[in-house]
Amino acid sequence: MPNAGLAEIYFIAGMMILIIIVSIVAVYFFFKTYKKEMREKELRKKQKEAEKQKSEIKN
């Protein structure tokens, strides 16, 4: 098998590219979820402040 060394290099390069693609996808979904949770956190904070103001007005 004269091209065994070359085939091994191609295999390793292919695996590295696959790992990079999987890592990029994982980071994308991580940041997408992170941004969503930060928006929800801000919304909860605003709702809490609004409820606090309403209760202060009633008293």
Backbone torsions as a table, in degrees:
resi	resn	phi	psi	omega
1	MET	NA	90.3	-176.0
2	PRO	-71.0	-24.3	-177.0
3	ASN	-102.5	21.0	-177.5
4	ALA	-64.4	-40.0	179.8
5	GLY	-64.4	-42.3	179.0
6	LEU	-66.3	-40.5	178.9
7	ALA	-63.7	-38.3	178.8
8	GLU	-66.0	-39.1	177.5
9	ILE	-64.3	-42.9	177.4
10	TYR	-61.6	-42.4	179.8
11	PHE	-61.9	-47.1	180.0
12	ILE	-62.9	-43.5	178.8
13	ALA	-62.8	-41.2	178.2
14	GLY	-62.3	-43.6	178.4
15	MET	-64.3	-39.0	178.8
16	MET	-64.5	-42.1	177.9
17	ILE	-64.0	-41.9	178.1
18	LEU	-61.7	-42.6	178.7
19	ILE	-63.1	-41.4	179.2
20	ILE	-63.5	-43.0	-179.7
21	ILE	-63.4	-46.0	179.7
22	VAL	-62.5	-40.2	179.2
23	SER	-64.5	-42.9	179.3
24	ILE	-62.7	-43.0	179.2
25	VAL	-63.6	-42.5	179.9
26	ALA	-63.5	-42.3	178.7
27	VAL	-65.4	-39.8	178.3
28	TYR	-58.4	-50.2	-178.9
29	PHE	-67.4	-33.5	176.6
30	PHE	-60.8	-49.9	-178.8
31	PHE	-68.3	-34.0	177.0
32	LYS	-62.2	-46.2	178.1
33	THR	-66.3	-40.8	180.0
34	TYR	-60.2	-47.2	179.7
35	LYS	-63.1	-39.9	179.2
36	LYS	-62.4	-44.8	-179.9
37	GLU	-66.4	-35.0	178.1
38	MET	-67.8	-38.5	176.2
39	ARG	-63.5	-44.0	179.4
40	GLU	-64.2	-38.2	178.7
41	LYS	-63.6	-43.9	179.0
42	GLU	-63.8	-40.3	178.6
43	LEU	-63.4	-44.7	177.5
44	ARG	-61.5	-39.1	179.5
45	LYS	-63.7	-44.2	179.0
46	LYS	-64.9	-40.1	178.8
47	GLN	-64.7	-40.1	179.1
48	LYS	-63.4	-42.4	178.2
49	GLU	-64.7	-39.9	179.3
50	ALA	-65.1	-41.7	178.0
51	GLU	-65.3	-37.7	178.6
52	LYS	-64.6	-41.8	178.2
53	GLN	-65.3	-39.1	178.6
54	LYS	-63.5	-42.0	-178.8
55	SER	-69.3	-31.4	176.9
56	GLU	-69.9	-35.6	-179.8
57	ILE	-69.1	-38.6	-179.4
58	LYS	-66.2	-33.2	-176.9
59	ASN	-87.6	NA	NA
